[in-house]
Amino acid sequence: MDFGSLQHRNKNGFADCSSLVWLVMKQAGYNVGQTAFSTPEMENDAKNAHQYFRQIHAKNVKPGDIVIVNVGTGYGPNGHTAIIDGSYHGKKTQIIEIGGIDPMGAVHRSTIAQSFQSLLKEGRITYAHPTK
């Protein structure tokens, strides 16, 4: 990651999917600490500690919630996360992400099916609500 700081963002920098979620939450006023998340840490927190996330059922997903999919350890290409951007419609649910279908591109909209396709067959899907 090289997105600068919250006060002085590097518009030519780079963020990955989990650091985008961290940055959005930080800017929205959530207490997420000073270090960006990784997708495995996000999944673990949602299922166990609940410091930043609380796991929710798919039927309760709302805009602003988070989808996390991990295979194995979840690091690198074995994990991805995004922000839900609309009503829940299964794999057709709209998301906001960085990476996914455009690995080196800018923040964009997509769907769970498009962006998580390589992970969905074997991955653990976790839906999470940010906690304040």
N, C-alpha and C positions, 0 to 999 in steps of 0.2 A: 504494500500500500504506500501511496505517496500522494495523499489528498491534502497535505498541509495541516493546518489547524482549523478549528471552528471559526476563529476570528480572521484567519488569513488562508482561505482555501486556495489550493493549487489547481487552477482550472485545466491545466495540462497534465495533471497527475493521474493516478490510477487507484481504483478501489476494487476489491472483489465483492462477491455477493454478500457475505456476512458483514464485512466492514460497511457496506452501504446500509444495511439494516441498523447497525450500531450508530452510524452517523445520523440517520433520519430520527432514530429514537432520541439521541443526544440533543439534536436541534429541537425536538418536540418537548424537551424538558424532563425526559425520563432519567433516573439516576442509574446510568450504565457504566460508571467508572471511567477511567482514562485510557483503557486499552480495548481495541475492537475485538469482537467475538470471532470465533471459528464456528463452522456449522456443527461439529461434534459437541462443542461446549454449549451451543444453543439447545441442541436436542437434550443433552444431559440436564441442563438447568430446567427446561420445561417439564421434564419427567420426574425430577428429584428435588432440587434445592429451591426452585421457584423464586430466585433472587431477581431475575429479569423477565422470565416468561412463566406462564402457567399453561400446561397442555389442555387442549379443549377437543371435543368431538367435532367431526366434520360438519355435522348438522348445526353447530353453533358458530361457525366461521362467519366473520363480518369483515367489512373493509377495514384495513389497518392491522388485521391479524397477520401472522407469519406462517408460512409453510416451509418446512425443513424436510429434506429427503437425504438420507445417508445410507450408503452401502459399506459394510465392513467398518473401518475406522472413521469414515466420513471425510477424511482429509483430501485436499486437492480435487481431482475429478470424481472422487467417490462421494461428494456431497454438494448440495446446492440449497440455497434459501432465497426467498422472495417475500414481498409484501402483497397481501391480498388487496385487489383493487376492484371491488364490486361484490355483488351477491355471489354466494357459493353455488356453483353449477358443476360439481365434480371436477373432472379433468379439463373441462371447458372454462373453469374459473379464470378470470382475468387477474394478472399479477403485474407488479412493477419490479424490475430486476436490473441487475448488471450481470453480464455473463450469460449463461443459458444458451439460447439460440444464436447469440452474437458474442462469443467469448471475449473479444477484444474491443467491443463497441461501448457506446455510452449507455446511460440509464434508458430503459425502454419498457414498453408494455408488451406482454405476451400472454400465453395461457399456461396452465400447469402442464397440459399434455405436450405442448411444443417444447417448453424449456426443461422439463424434467424427464423427457422421454427415455433417455438412456439409463436413468436411475429407477424408474417406476417399477420395472419388472422384479427387481431383487431388493429394492430399497425399503427402508423404514420411513413411512410418512408420518410426520408429526405436525399437527396444527397447534399453534400457540398464540396466546394473548399476552401482549406486553403488560408487565406489572409496574406500578409506580413506586 
